[in-house]
């Protein structure tokens, strides 16, 4: 395949970036998008040029590292797949492909296509935990969980934290991610102790990280490679209402600047 790539190149977050054009004739329809970038980078190295920096890890659609905007779409033109699962047969010979990093203020660019998504880690740290008695592990069948709740918890837990929801949202909101991380615990008996405190802590941290407000546009769910439902956001909003009625405020260690 002959391809023309317009790739965003940026030395670091403090320097301006620009699109640069690259050509390759060695892409195969059977390659993944990341394998195609490997080929381009090898060609750049042989020319004595600096390779394109991009995030990757498992290349199996599990880790969420392969965060790329491809022709303006998070993870590319196919739904329910990550960039590493997108194959070049989704494109045509002679195509021009634009490749960009996630565009969000809360995801500052580290280099080229690599962004800093540590803000997600801090949202999880704010409330992604449960209280449990110490001692030996309890029998897995001692706490019954309804099948429907277990399924919904597993659906929410499928979130891999890739950030596509943020990149696609016109507001740069991370509410789908935050809601998924809260929901997979709130559906289970073990997650009830901190349920409402968790909601207000995580949303407060979400706002402190600089993510935008959710206005239910729905782009986040469309591009989510794990097809997380907007229902998780509705559930989180209900938990926030309960938290407000209970008079809960962000716990110590979570900024209170935007609580309420």
N, C-alpha and C positions, 0 to 999 in steps of 0.2 A: 504494500500500500504506500502511496505517496501522500504525505500529509504536510500541511503548513500549520505550525503552532505559534500562536501569539501568547507568550508567557509573561506573567508579571515578575519582574526582577527587582529586588530591593535589598540593599546591603544589610540594613538593620532598621529598627523602628524609628531611629532618629534621622534617617536620610530619606530623601524622596525616591520613589520608585518609578518604573516605566515599563511599558510593554516592549518586549523584544521578539523578533520573528525568527523562527528556526524551521528548517526543512529536513524531512527525513524520507527516505525511500525504502526503509528496512522494517517497517511495521507489518506485522502479520495479523490477519483477522482473528486468529486464535489467541493473541496476546491479551492480557488484561491491560487496562489503561496505565497502571503503574509499571508493568513490564515494558510498555511502549516508551514511557519516560526513562526507564533504565537504558533503553537503546539510544535514545537521544542524548542522554548524559554520557554514554560511552563514546559517542561520536564527538561530543564537545571536548571530552578529555583527550581524545586522540588529536584534536586540533590545538590543544594547549589552552583551552578555554575553561572557565570555572563551571562545574555542573550545576544544574538546577536543584536547589534545596527543596525537598518536600517530605512530609511526614508519612511514615508507614511502619508497620510492625508485623502483625500476624498474617496479613494478606489473605485472610479467610472470612472477612466480614464480621469479626468478633470484637476487635480492640477499639474501633472507632477512630483510629489515628489518621486514616487517609482522607483528609479534609480538603477537598478541592471544589471550586466552582468551575464547571465545565460548560461552556457556551451559556453562561448565566444561570445554570441550574445546579443546585447543590448535589454533588455526587453524579451529575450527568443526566442524560435523557431517559434512562430506565428507572422505573419506580421500584422501591423495596430492595435496592441493592446499594452497597457501598462502592466507592471508587475502585477499590481493588477487585470487586466482583463485576465491574463493568468491562466488557470485552470490546475490542476494536471492531468487531463485526457489526456493532451498533452504528458505525460511521461508514462513509463511502470513500472510495479511492479518490484522492484529490481534494478532500475536505479541508477547510480551514477551521481549526479548533482554538478557542480562546480559553486559557487556563488561568484562574485567579485564586488567591487565598480567600478564606472567609473574610467578609467585610463587616466588622463590628467593632465598635469602640472598646468593648470589654474583651476583645481578642486581639491585642496588639501584635503586629507582625514582628517576628523574630528575624526571619530572613526569607526572601523570595516567597514561597508558598507556605511557609511554616508560621503558625500563629501560636501565641501563648494562651492556652485554655485552662490555666491553673485556677481561674475564677470558678470553674465547675467544681474543682476539688474543695474550694472553700464553702460553696453552697452545701455540698454533702457533709462537710465537717460541722456545719451549723446545726444539722438535725438528722442526718442519716444514720441513726443508731437507735438501739432499744435498751431498756433496762432488763437485766436477767440475773437470777440468783446465781451465786458462785457455787462450785461443787462439781460433782460428776454430771455428765451430759444426761438430760432427761430422755426417757423413751420417746421416740419420734411420734408415737401414736397416742400419747397422753393428752395432747391438746387437739381436739377435733376441729377441723377447718372445713367449712362447706365447700363443695366442689366448685360452685360458681365463684366464690371468693378466692379460692386457690388459683383458678384460671385467670381471674382478673389481676391478681398479684403477680403471677408469672408474666402476663402480657406487659405489665408496667415495668417489671424488672428486666425485660428484654432491652431496654434503653442502653445503648453503648456509649453514650456521652460524646458523640462525634461532633456535635455543634451545628449540624445541618439546619436544625430548627431556627437557630439564631441567624445563620447566614441568609436564610430564605425570608425571614420576617422583616417587613418594611420598618418595623419599630426596633429591630434588634433585640427582641424579647427572648428570654430563655425559660419562659413559663412552661413549655411542654417538657423540657428536661427536668425542671424543678418539680413539676407536678408528678412526673413519672417516678422520680426518686422518693417522693413523699407517699405516693399511692401504693407502691409495692409493699410498704410497711403498714399503711393504714388499713389495708384489707385483711391483715392477719391479726390474730389475738395478741401475739407478742408485741405488736406495734402500737397497741392502744394506750399504753401508759403515757407516752410522749406525743400522742397523735396531734393534739391541737397546739401544743407548744412547738412541736416540730414544724407545723405549717407556718406559724408566724416567724419562727427563727429563720427558716430557709428562704421565705419570701423577702424578709428584711435583708438578708445577705445578698439575695438576687439583686435588690435595688441598690445596695451599697456597691456592688461590683460594676454598676453602670449599665446594666441591661435595661431595655426599654419596657414600656407597659404593654400588656397583652390587650389587643382590641378585637380578638376573635376573627382575624382575617382567614386563618386556616392554612396558610402556606406551610407552616411548620409540619403539620400532619401529612401534607402531600409529599414532602421530600424526605420524611423520616424513613430511613432504611429498614427500621423495625416496625413501621406502621403503628406507632403509638397513637392512641385515640385522643381526640380533643376532650373526651369524657373525663380524662384524668385532670384536666384544667378545671372543669366544672366541679369535680370532687374537691380539689384543693381550695377553690373559692368558697365552697360550703364550709370547709374546715376553718377557713379564715374568719367567716362570719361567726361561727361558734366560738373561736378564740377571742374575738372582739367582745362577744356577749359575756364571756367568762372574765373579761378584763385582763387578759394575758398580755404581757409585754415581752419583748425579746430577752432571752436569758443573758446572764453575764457573759461577756466575751463576744457578743453580737452587737454591733452598733445599733443604737436606738434612734439615730438621726431621722430615719424614715418610718418608724413604727407607727401603727395606728390603723 
